[in-house]
Amino acid sequence: MTLAMPDSVTVADLPPGYDAYLGYADGKWPTGAALRTRFPQARLVILTVTGATLDADGCDVETGDLSAADGRAWVQKKIAAHGTRPVIYASVAPMAASVLPALERNGIPRSSVRLLTAHYGAGAHICGPATCGQLDVAADGTQWTCTYPGVSGAHVDMSVLDELFFGDPLNQTGTVHSDTTGGNAKVTSTDGGNTWRYTP
């Protein structure tokens, strides 16, 4: 099971009904607030493109935004301040060549971050040694196209995420409920009502 996550700098172009949506906390297109209004029930992944705020789920490492060193520094600050598992987004080539080495050099284990790559032209997949072979480790999600059908003929980006991208239900504090309609188990956490789904 995987999750689908569209994104666009034009929130009105995003189709409804998806598991999650990606947006931005700052920069030229701060879409985070609009996403929360338009998709109040969806999971959101909000990135900072400047590194100026820790009020984001992750950071965007690409030309014109953060460098690999900037991304590494932001991730360290985020972990220290919030104890969360931040997202670091980058195209697959710089993820392999710059981002992962920067994390390793500074003692940031792979398990403490979520890797979200961009890799077009290889179809819907999550980058890793068993798929595209462009990373030595498996990413947590991959943005695989910029031409996914949006609203009224618009094109949007689309990512595929590992089913545990938003947390492993077995490691969360909560109550397990059986879901007989889908054959899944649902864990409702005690940290504000967030939910995770997994297939046993």
C-alpha positions as CSV (number, residue, x, y, z in Angstrom):
1,M,0.0,0.0,0.0
2,T,1.3,3.5,-0.9
3,L,-0.1,7.0,-0.5
4,A,-0.6,9.6,-3.3
5,M,0.3,13.2,-2.7
6,P,-0.3,15.9,-5.3
7,D,1.2,19.4,-5.2
8,S,1.0,22.7,-7.1
9,V,1.8,26.3,-6.4
10,T,-1.8,27.0,-7.5
11,V,-3.9,25.3,-4.8
12,A,-7.1,25.6,-6.9
13,D,-5.6,23.2,-9.5
14,L,-5.3,20.4,-6.9
15,P,-7.8,17.6,-7.2
16,P,-9.7,16.6,-4.1
17,G,-9.8,13.3,-2.3
18,Y,-6.1,12.4,-1.9
19,D,-4.3,11.0,1.1
20,A,-2.0,14.0,1.4
21,Y,-0.9,17.3,-0.2
22,L,2.4,19.0,-0.3
23,G,2.9,22.8,0.1
24,Y,5.2,25.5,1.2
25,A,5.6,27.6,4.4
26,D,7.4,30.5,2.8
27,G,9.1,31.7,-0.4
28,K,7.2,32.9,-3.5
29,W,4.4,30.5,-3.1
30,P,3.4,30.0,0.6
31,T,0.5,27.6,0.0
32,G,0.4,26.0,3.5
33,A,-2.5,28.0,4.9
34,A,-4.6,27.6,1.7
35,L,-4.1,23.8,1.7
36,R,-5.3,23.6,5.3
37,T,-8.4,25.5,4.4
38,R,-9.1,23.6,1.2
39,F,-8.3,20.1,2.4
40,P,-8.9,20.1,6.2
41,Q,-9.1,16.3,6.6
42,A,-5.9,15.6,4.6
43,R,-2.4,15.0,5.7
44,L,-0.1,17.9,4.7
45,V,3.6,18.1,4.1
46,I,4.7,21.7,4.4
47,L,8.2,22.6,3.3
48,T,10.3,25.6,4.0
49,V,12.3,26.9,1.0
50,T,14.2,29.5,3.0
51,G,15.1,27.6,6.2
52,A,13.9,30.7,8.1
53,T,11.2,28.8,10.0
54,L,10.9,25.6,12.0
55,D,7.1,25.7,11.6
56,A,7.3,23.3,8.7
57,D,7.5,19.5,8.2
58,G,10.5,19.6,6.0
59,C,12.9,21.6,3.9
60,D,13.4,22.0,0.1
61,V,16.9,21.4,-1.2
62,E,17.2,22.6,-4.8
63,T,18.7,25.4,-6.8
64,G,17.4,28.7,-5.7
65,D,16.3,27.3,-2.3
66,L,18.4,25.6,0.3
67,S,21.8,23.9,-0.3
68,A,22.6,20.5,1.0
69,A,24.5,22.1,3.9
70,D,21.6,24.4,4.6
71,G,19.2,21.5,4.5
72,R,21.3,19.5,6.9
73,A,21.5,22.5,9.3
74,W,17.8,22.9,9.2
75,V,17.1,19.3,9.9
76,Q,19.4,19.3,12.9
77,K,17.6,22.4,14.3
78,K,14.2,20.8,13.7
79,I,15.1,17.5,15.4
80,A,16.7,19.4,18.4
81,A,13.7,21.7,18.7
82,H,10.8,19.3,18.1
83,G,12.1,15.8,18.2
84,T,10.3,15.0,15.0
85,R,11.4,13.1,11.9
86,P,11.7,16.0,9.4
87,V,11.3,15.7,5.6
88,I,14.2,16.6,3.3
89,Y,13.2,17.1,-0.3
90,A,15.7,17.0,-3.2
91,S,16.0,15.7,-6.7
92,V,17.4,12.2,-6.7
93,A,20.9,13.0,-8.1
94,P,21.7,15.7,-5.5
95,M,20.0,13.6,-2.8
96,A,22.6,10.8,-3.5
97,A,25.6,13.1,-4.2
98,S,25.2,15.8,-1.6
99,V,22.3,15.5,0.8
100,L,22.9,12.0,2.1
101,P,26.7,12.5,2.5
102,A,26.0,15.8,4.4
103,L,23.7,14.0,6.8
104,E,26.1,11.2,7.3
105,R,29.1,13.5,7.9
106,N,27.2,15.3,10.6
107,G,26.0,12.2,12.4
108,I,22.3,12.4,11.4
109,P,21.1,8.8,10.9
110,R,18.9,7.8,8.0
111,S,16.2,6.7,10.4
112,S,15.8,10.2,11.8
113,V,14.7,11.9,8.6
114,R,12.2,11.2,5.8
115,L,13.7,11.4,2.3
116,L,11.4,12.8,-0.4
117,T,13.0,12.6,-3.8
118,A,12.1,14.0,-7.2
119,H,12.7,11.6,-10.1
120,Y,10.8,12.1,-13.4
121,G,10.8,9.7,-16.3
122,A,10.8,6.4,-14.5
123,G,7.1,6.1,-13.7
124,A,5.4,6.0,-10.3
125,H,8.0,4.6,-7.9
126,I,9.8,5.4,-4.7
127,C,13.5,5.8,-5.3
128,G,15.8,3.1,-3.9
129,P,18.1,0.2,-4.8
130,A,15.2,-2.1,-5.6
131,T,13.4,0.4,-7.9
132,C,15.3,3.0,-9.9
133,G,18.7,2.2,-8.5
134,Q,19.5,5.9,-8.1
135,L,19.8,5.7,-4.3
136,D,21.7,3.3,-2.1
137,V,18.9,3.5,0.5
138,A,15.2,3.5,0.0
139,A,13.5,6.9,0.1
140,D,10.3,7.5,1.9
141,G,8.6,9.0,-1.1
142,T,9.2,10.2,-4.6
143,Q,7.7,13.0,-6.7
144,W,7.5,11.2,-10.1
145,T,5.7,13.5,-12.5
146,C,4.7,17.1,-13.1
147,T,1.9,16.3,-15.6
148,Y,-0.6,14.5,-13.4
149,P,-4.2,15.6,-14.2
150,G,-5.4,18.4,-12.0
151,V,-8.6,20.4,-11.9
152,S,-10.0,21.7,-15.2
153,G,-7.2,20.4,-17.3
154,A,-4.4,21.7,-15.2
155,H,-1.2,19.7,-14.6
156,V,0.1,19.1,-11.1
157,D,3.0,17.3,-9.5
158,M,2.4,13.9,-8.0
159,S,4.3,11.9,-5.4
160,V,4.0,8.4,-4.2
161,L,4.7,7.9,-0.5
162,D,5.5,4.8,1.6
163,E,2.5,3.8,3.6
164,L,4.4,4.6,6.8
165,F,5.5,8.1,5.7
166,F,3.4,9.7,8.4
167,G,4.4,7.3,11.1
168,D,4.5,3.6,12.0
169,P,1.3,2.8,13.9
170,L,3.0,0.1,15.8
171,N,5.2,2.7,17.4
172,Q,2.5,5.2,18.2
173,T,0.6,5.6,21.5
174,G,-3.0,4.9,20.8
175,T,-5.9,2.5,20.6
176,V,-6.2,-0.1,17.9
177,H,-9.6,-0.5,16.2
178,S,-10.5,-3.1,13.6
179,D,-11.8,-1.9,10.3
180,T,-13.8,-4.8,8.9
181,T,-14.8,-2.9,5.8
182,G,-11.2,-2.6,4.5
183,G,-9.4,-5.3,6.4
184,N,-7.1,-2.7,7.8
185,A,-6.3,-1.7,11.4
186,K,-6.6,1.9,12.4
187,V,-4.6,3.4,15.2
188,T,-6.0,6.6,16.7
189,S,-3.2,8.4,18.5
190,T,-3.5,10.3,21.7
191,D,-1.5,13.3,20.4
192,G,-4.3,15.2,18.9
193,G,-6.4,12.7,17.0
194,N,-4.0,11.9,14.1
195,T,-4.6,8.6,12.5
196,W,-2.4,6.0,10.7
197,R,-3.6,3.1,8.6
198,Y,-1.7,-0.1,7.8
199,T,-2.3,-3.5,6.4
200,P,-1.3,-6.3,8.7
